[in-house]
Amino acid sequence: MLLERYPFKKREVLVTRLLFLCAGLATATWASLIPVIKAHIGIDESTLGLLLLCLGAGAIFAMPVSGALATKYGCKRVLQLSTMMIIFCLPFFALVNSVASLATLLVIFGLSIGATDCVMNIQAVLVEERSKLSLMSGFHGFYSLGGILGAGAVAMLLIAGFSAFEICMLMAAIVLMCLIFAKRDLLPFASPNEGPAFALPKGPVILIGIICFAMFLAEGTVLDWSGIYLIDYQNASTGMAALGIFSFSVTMTLGRLFGDRIIAKHGQRAVLTISGLVASLGLIIAIVSMSFYVALFGYVLMGIGCANVVPIMFSAAGKQTYMSQATAIPAVTTFGYLGVLMGPASVGQIAHFSSLASALVVIAMLIALATIFSLFVKVSQD
């Protein structure tokens, strides 16, 4: 029936990629400007960590709600609203001047990002099914590309002397133009059977979820804390500090683009183990280095190491037999999302009672522990 009313158009693939690109761009813009916002308001690591909980709470609340709304009203309406909310929020990051106003803004931004992330993935699944092609890795690759472009653009614009407000206005304008371009081919429907939003994991899915939580937590830590660490411990300028996110994002994206070839050649088990060790080593190098550029190299290694662990884990979750795919994948996804959104807030609390460097050491140990756990997960070569 849907095929008769809404026949597949190749342009759906392009606009879905554009959605992922914009989500990555907006997220990287906020993350790259965290040091500027922190200095402007005058808050410490502990307060920033609590504020990040507002972002996570908004996003997690929005995910099941937006999924239900998409089922009722279609992807198009929900994505238009959530993306417009992102556009609305971006300029205000440069204007907030109090903890209360930033907390409110982060809740709204979290709602916007959470809804967009959820519904654009619903659209991505539908477009992949309608096209009869394998497209999901490419969609998520565009999210990573958006992160690279966003972090790189913010770094260059800050170094060039542009204000945070000018940068936010530019990024908001880019997202708006992409939305206008994509509007016509956003799907006006969603599948009525999306499966449960969350299911308690069991069997090997518990282990897979813990590993995904750890790796997503590591990614979120880089996004939210690398700039502050490079400024406070490496005496980097605000613009140069944004290169930490940029270096991580570039190598993670390249790792995902070439990941399938690497796995085909060396096998999932070898890639999984080496990746975890490289990610942990990279963060340790970034922490102990006395040189800004050696610290950047540490973030390069982290990007390489984090690139393919989660894709392999999702593959393992889809092939295990303790839970159906319809319940295992949402459970693992929720674990991962909790890691990237909620985990970095704990870094702020550890930093408050000890130091930011000590908090990052804990994250490196968590990555190493996840690597050990991964040895007990059945992958395709076992």
VEXDREN-2710 file (C-alpha; in Angstrom, 1 decimal):
% VEXDREN-2710
k/r/px/py/pz
1/MET/0.0/0.0/0.0
2/LEU/2.8/2.4/0.9
3/LEU/4.7/1.5/-2.2
4/GLU/1.6/2.4/-4.3
5/ARG/1.0/5.7/-2.4
6/TYR/4.7/6.6/-1.9
7/PRO/6.9/4.9/-4.5
8/PHE/10.6/4.8/-3.6
9/LYS/12.7/7.8/-4.9
10/LYS/16.5/7.8/-5.0
11/ARG/16.5/11.2/-3.5
12/GLU/15.3/9.7/-0.2
13/VAL/18.8/8.3/0.2
14/LEU/20.4/11.7/-0.3
15/VAL/18.1/13.6/2.1
16/THR/18.5/10.9/4.8
17/ARG/22.3/11.2/4.6
18/LEU/21.8/15.0/4.9
19/LEU/19.8/14.4/8.1
20/PHE/22.6/12.4/9.6
21/LEU/25.1/15.0/8.5
22/CYS/23.1/17.9/10.2
23/ALA/22.8/15.9/13.4
24/GLY/26.5/15.4/13.6
25/LEU/27.2/19.0/12.6
26/ALA/24.9/20.4/15.4
27/THR/26.3/18.1/18.1
28/ALA/29.9/18.9/17.2
29/THR/29.2/22.6/17.2
30/TRP/27.9/22.4/20.8
31/ALA/30.7/20.1/21.9
32/SER/33.4/22.3/20.3
33/LEU/32.1/25.4/22.0
34/ILE/31.9/23.9/25.5
35/PRO/35.2/25.5/26.7
36/VAL/33.9/28.9/25.5
37/ILE/30.6/28.5/27.2
38/LYS/32.2/27.2/30.4
39/ALA/34.5/30.2/30.5
40/HIS/31.8/32.7/29.7
41/ILE/29.5/31.5/32.5
42/GLY/32.3/30.8/34.9
43/ILE/31.5/27.2/36.0
44/ASP/33.7/24.4/37.2
45/GLU/33.9/20.8/36.1
46/SER/31.4/19.6/38.6
47/THR/28.7/22.1/37.6
48/LEU/29.4/21.3/33.9
49/GLY/29.0/17.6/34.6
50/LEU/25.6/18.2/36.2
51/LEU/24.5/20.4/33.3
52/LEU/25.4/17.7/30.8
53/LEU/22.8/15.5/32.7
54/CYS/20.2/18.0/31.4
55/LEU/21.2/17.3/27.9
56/GLY/21.1/13.6/28.4
57/ALA/17.8/13.6/30.3
58/GLY/16.1/15.6/27.5
59/ALA/17.4/13.3/24.8
60/ILE/16.5/10.0/26.6
61/PHE/13.0/11.3/27.3
62/ALA/12.5/12.4/23.7
63/MET/13.5/9.1/22.1
64/PRO/10.5/6.8/22.9
65/VAL/8.1/9.8/22.7
66/SER/9.3/10.9/19.2
67/GLY/9.2/7.3/18.0
68/ALA/5.5/7.1/19.0
69/LEU/4.9/10.5/17.4
70/ALA/6.5/9.4/14.2
71/THR/4.4/6.2/14.0
72/LYS/1.3/8.4/14.4
73/TYR/2.2/11.5/12.3
74/GLY/5.0/10.2/10.1
75/CYS/8.8/10.9/10.1
76/LYS/8.4/14.1/8.1
77/ARG/6.4/16.1/10.6
78/VAL/8.5/15.0/13.6
79/LEU/11.8/15.6/11.9
80/GLN/10.8/19.1/10.7
81/LEU/9.8/20.1/14.3
82/SER/12.9/18.5/16.0
83/THR/15.3/20.0/13.4
84/MET/13.8/23.5/13.7
85/MET/14.2/23.2/17.5
86/ILE/18.0/22.4/16.9
87/ILE/18.2/25.5/14.7
88/PHE/16.5/27.6/17.4
89/CYS/18.8/26.4/20.1
90/LEU/22.2/26.9/18.4
91/PRO/22.5/30.7/18.6
92/PHE/21.4/30.7/22.2
93/PHE/24.5/28.8/23.3
94/ALA/26.5/31.9/22.6
95/LEU/24.0/34.1/24.5
96/VAL/23.3/32.2/27.8
97/ASN/24.8/33.9/30.8
98/SER/23.7/31.8/33.8
99/VAL/23.6/28.2/35.0
100/ALA/19.8/28.2/35.0
101/SER/19.5/29.5/31.4
102/LEU/22.1/27.0/30.2
103/ALA/20.4/24.1/32.0
104/THR/17.0/25.1/30.3
105/LEU/18.7/25.4/26.9
106/LEU/20.4/22.0/27.3
107/VAL/17.1/20.3/28.1
108/ILE/15.5/21.8/25.0
109/PHE/18.6/20.9/22.9
110/GLY/18.6/17.4/24.3
111/LEU/14.9/16.9/23.4
112/SER/15.7/18.2/19.9
113/ILE/18.8/16.0/19.4
114/GLY/17.1/12.9/20.9
115/ALA/14.0/13.2/18.8
116/THR/16.1/13.8/15.6
117/ASP/18.4/10.9/16.3
118/CYS/15.5/8.5/16.9
119/VAL/13.3/9.5/14.0
120/MET/16.1/9.8/11.4
121/ASN/17.1/6.2/12.3
122/ILE/13.5/5.2/11.7
123/GLN/13.6/6.9/8.3
124/ALA/17.0/5.3/7.6
125/VAL/15.6/1.8/8.3
126/LEU/12.6/2.5/6.0
127/VAL/14.7/4.0/3.2
128/GLU/17.1/1.0/3.3
129/GLU/14.1/-1.4/3.1
130/ARG/12.5/0.5/0.3
131/SER/15.7/0.8/-1.7
132/LYS/16.6/-2.9/-1.3
133/LEU/20.2/-1.7/-0.7
134/SER/22.6/-1.8/2.2
135/LEU/22.8/1.8/3.3
136/MET/22.9/2.0/7.1
137/SER/26.7/2.2/7.5
138/GLY/26.8/5.0/5.0
139/PHE/24.1/6.9/6.9
140/HIS/26.0/6.7/10.1
141/GLY/29.2/7.6/8.3
142/PHE/27.6/10.9/7.3
143/TYR/26.8/11.5/11.0
144/SER/30.6/11.1/11.7
145/LEU/31.4/13.3/8.7
146/GLY/29.1/16.0/10.2
147/GLY/31.1/15.8/13.4
148/ILE/34.3/16.3/11.5
149/LEU/33.0/19.2/9.5
150/GLY/31.4/20.8/12.6
151/ALA/34.5/20.4/14.9
152/GLY/36.9/21.5/12.1
153/ALA/34.8/24.5/11.1
154/VAL/34.4/25.7/14.7
155/ALA/38.2/25.3/15.3
156/MET/39.1/27.3/12.2
157/LEU/36.6/30.0/12.9
158/LEU/37.6/30.4/16.5
159/ILE/41.3/30.6/15.4
160/ALA/40.3/33.2/12.8
161/GLY/38.7/35.3/15.4
162/PHE/35.0/34.8/14.8
163/SER/32.7/35.0/17.9
164/ALA/30.8/32.1/19.3
165/PHE/27.5/33.8/18.3
166/GLU/28.7/34.3/14.7
167/ILE/29.7/30.6/14.5
168/CYS/26.4/29.4/16.0
169/MET/24.4/31.6/13.5
170/LEU/26.4/30.2/10.6
171/MET/25.8/26.6/11.7
172/ALA/22.1/27.2/12.3
173/ALA/21.8/28.7/8.8
174/ILE/23.5/25.6/7.3
175/VAL/21.2/23.2/9.0
176/LEU/18.2/25.3/8.0
177/MET/19.2/25.2/4.3
178/CYS/19.7/21.5/4.5
179/LEU/16.2/21.1/6.0
180/ILE/14.6/23.2/3.3
181/PHE/16.4/21.1/0.7
182/ALA/15.4/17.8/2.3
183/LYS/11.8/18.7/3.3
184/ARG/10.1/17.4/0.1
185/ASP/11.5/13.9/0.4
186/LEU/11.2/13.3/4.1
187/LEU/9.0/10.2/4.6
188/PRO/5.4/11.2/5.5
189/PHE/4.9/7.9/7.3
190/ALA/6.7/5.5/9.6
191/SER/6.3/1.7/10.2
192/PRO/3.5/1.0/12.6
193/ASN/5.6/-1.9/14.1
194/GLU/8.9/-0.4/15.3
195/GLY/9.2/-3.0/18.2
196/PRO/9.7/-2.1/21.9
197/ALA/11.5/1.0/22.7
198/PHE/13.4/-0.8/25.5
199/ALA/13.8/-4.3/26.8
200/LEU/15.9/-5.6/29.7
201/PRO/18.9/-7.5/28.2
202/LYS/19.7/-11.1/29.1
203/GLY/22.3/-13.6/28.3
204/PRO/25.2/-12.3/26.1
205/VAL/23.2/-9.2/25.3
206/ILE/24.0/-7.9/28.8
207/LEU/27.8/-8.2/28.1
208/ILE/27.3/-6.6/24.6
209/GLY/25.4/-3.8/26.2
210/ILE/28.1/-3.1/28.8
211/ILE/30.8/-3.0/26.1
212/CYS/28.7/-0.6/24.0
213/PHE/28.1/1.5/27.1
214/ALA/31.8/1.7/27.7
215/MET/32.8/2.6/24.2
216/PHE/30.0/5.2/23.8
217/LEU/31.0/6.7/27.1
218/ALA/34.5/7.0/25.8
219/GLU/33.3/8.8/22.7
220/GLY/31.1/11.1/24.8
221/THR/34.0/11.9/27.1
222/VAL/36.1/13.0/24.1
223/LEU/33.3/15.2/22.8
224/ASP/32.5/16.9/26.1
225/TRP/35.9/17.0/27.9
226/SER/38.8/16.9/25.4
227/GLY/38.7/20.7/24.8
228/ILE/38.7/21.5/28.5
229/TYR/41.5/19.0/29.1
230/LEU/43.7/20.4/26.4
231/ILE/43.2/24.0/27.6
232/ASP/43.7/23.2/31.3
233/TYR/46.5/20.6/31.0
234/GLN/48.2/21.4/27.7
235/ASN/47.8/25.2/27.7
236/ALA/46.1/25.1/24.3
237/SER/44.1/28.0/23.0
238/THR/40.4/27.7/22.6
239/GLY/40.7/27.2/18.9
240/MET/43.5/24.7/19.1
241/ALA/41.7/22.7/21.8
242/ALA/38.8/22.0/19.3
243/LEU/41.4/20.1/17.3
244/GLY/41.1/17.3/19.9
245/ILE/37.5/16.5/18.8
246/PHE/38.5/17.0/15.2
247/SER/41.4/14.5/15.3
248/PHE/39.2/11.9/17.0
249/SER/36.4/12.4/14.6
250/VAL/38.5/12.2/11.5
251/THR/40.2/8.9/12.5
252/MET/36.9/7.4/13.7
253/THR/35.2/8.2/10.4
254/LEU/38.1/6.8/8.3
255/GLY/38.1/3.7/10.6
256/ARG/34.4/3.1/9.8
257/LEU/34.8/3.8/6.1
258/PHE/37.5/1.2/5.8
259/GLY/36.3/-1.1/8.7
260/ASP/34.5/-3.6/6.5
261/ARG/37.7/-4.3/4.5
262/ILE/39.8/-4.5/7.6
263/ILE/37.5/-7.0/9.3
264/ALA/37.2/-9.1/6.1
265/LYS/41.0/-9.4/6.0
266/HIS/41.8/-9.9/9.7
267/GLY/38.6/-11.2/11.2
268/GLN/36.2/-9.7/13.8
269/ARG/38.0/-11.1/16.8
270/ALA/41.4/-9.6/16.0
271/VAL/39.9/-6.2/15.1
272/LEU/37.8/-6.2/18.2
273/THR/40.7/-6.9/20.6
274/ILE/43.3/-4.6/18.9
275/SER/40.7/-1.8/18.6
276/GLY/40.0/-1.8/22.3
277/LEU/43.7/-1.8/23.3
278/VAL/44.5/1.0/20.8
279/ALA/41.6/3.1/22.2
280/SER/42.7/2.7/25.8
281/LEU/46.4/3.3/24.9
282/GLY/45.4/6.4/22.9
283/LEU/43.6/8.0/25.9
284/ILE/46.5/7.2/28.2
285/ILE/48.9/8.9/25.8
286/ALA/46.7/12.0/25.7
287/ILE/46.6/12.1/29.5
288/VAL/50.3/11.6/30.3
289/SER/51.8/13.6/27.4
290/MET/53.6/16.8/28.2
291/SER/53.2/17.9/24.5
292/PHE/50.0/19.2/22.9
293/TYR/50.7/17.5/19.6
294/VAL/51.5/14.1/21.3
295/ALA/48.2/14.5/23.1
296/LEU/46.5/15.0/19.8
297/PHE/48.1/11.8/18.5
298/GLY/46.5/10.1/21.5
299/TYR/43.1/11.3/20.3
300/VAL/44.0/10.0/16.8
301/LEU/44.6/6.6/18.3
302/MET/41.4/6.8/20.3
303/GLY/39.4/7.4/17.1
304/ILE/41.0/4.5/15.3
305/GLY/40.3/2.2/18.3
306/CYS/36.7/3.3/18.9
307/ALA/35.7/3.1/15.3
308/ASN/34.8/-0.6/14.8
309/VAL/34.0/-2.0/18.3
310/VAL/30.4/-0.9/18.4
311/PRO/29.6/-2.1/14.8
312/ILE/31.0/-5.5/15.7
313/MET/29.0/-5.6/18.9
314/PHE/25.8/-4.7/17.1
315/SER/26.5/-7.5/14.6
316/ALA/27.0/-9.9/17.5
317/ALA/23.7/-8.7/19.1
318/GLY/21.8/-9.4/15.9
319/LYS/23.2/-13.0/15.7
320/GLN/22.8/-14.1/19.3
321/THR/19.9/-16.4/20.0
322/TYR/19.0/-15.5/23.6
323/MET/16.8/-12.5/22.5
324/SER/15.1/-11.6/19.3
325/GLN/16.7/-8.9/17.2
326/ALA/13.6/-6.7/17.8
327/THR/14.4/-6.6/21.5
328/ALA/18.2/-7.1/21.6
329/ILE/19.1/-4.2/19.3
330/PRO/16.9/-1.6/21.1
331/ALA/18.4/-2.8/24.4
332/VAL/22.0/-2.4/23.2
333/THR/21.2/0.9/21.6
334/THR/19.8/2.3/24.9
335/PHE/22.9/1.1/26.8
336/GLY/25.1/2.9/24.2
337/TYR/23.0/6.1/24.3
338/LEU/23.1/6.2/28.1
339/GLY/26.9/5.9/27.8
340/VAL/27.4/8.8/25.4
341/LEU/24.9/11.1/27.1
342/MET/25.0/10.3/30.8
343/GLY/28.6/8.9/31.2
344/PRO/30.5/12.2/30.6
345/ALA/28.5/13.8/33.5
346/SER/30.3/11.3/35.9
347/VAL/33.6/12.6/34.6
348/GLY/32.8/16.0/35.9
349/GLN/32.0/14.6/39.4
350/ILE/35.2/12.5/39.5
351/ALA/37.2/15.6/38.3
352/HIS/35.6/17.7/41.1
353/PHE/36.7/15.3/43.9
354/SER/40.1/14.4/42.3
355/SER/41.2/15.9/38.9
356/LEU/40.1/15.7/35.3
357/ALA/43.2/13.7/34.5
358/SER/42.3/11.1/37.1
359/ALA/38.8/10.9/35.7
360/LEU/40.2/10.2/32.2
361/VAL/42.4/7.4/33.6
362/VAL/39.2/5.8/34.9
363/ILE/37.7/6.0/31.4
364/ALA/40.9/4.4/29.9
365/MET/40.6/1.6/32.4
366/LEU/36.9/1.1/31.6
367/ILE/37.8/0.7/27.9
368/ALA/40.5/-1.9/28.8
369/LEU/37.9/-3.8/30.9
370/ALA/35.4/-3.7/28.0
371/THR/38.1/-5.2/25.8
372/ILE/38.6/-8.0/28.2
373/PHE/34.8/-8.6/28.3
374/SER/34.7/-8.7/24.5
375/LEU/36.8/-11.9/24.6
376/PHE/33.7/-13.6/26.0
377/VAL/31.4/-12.4/23.3
378/LYS/30.8/-14.8/20.4
379/VAL/31.6/-13.1/17.0
380/SER/31.4/-14.6/13.5
381/GLN/34.9/-16.0/13.5
382/ASP/34.5/-18.0/16.7
END
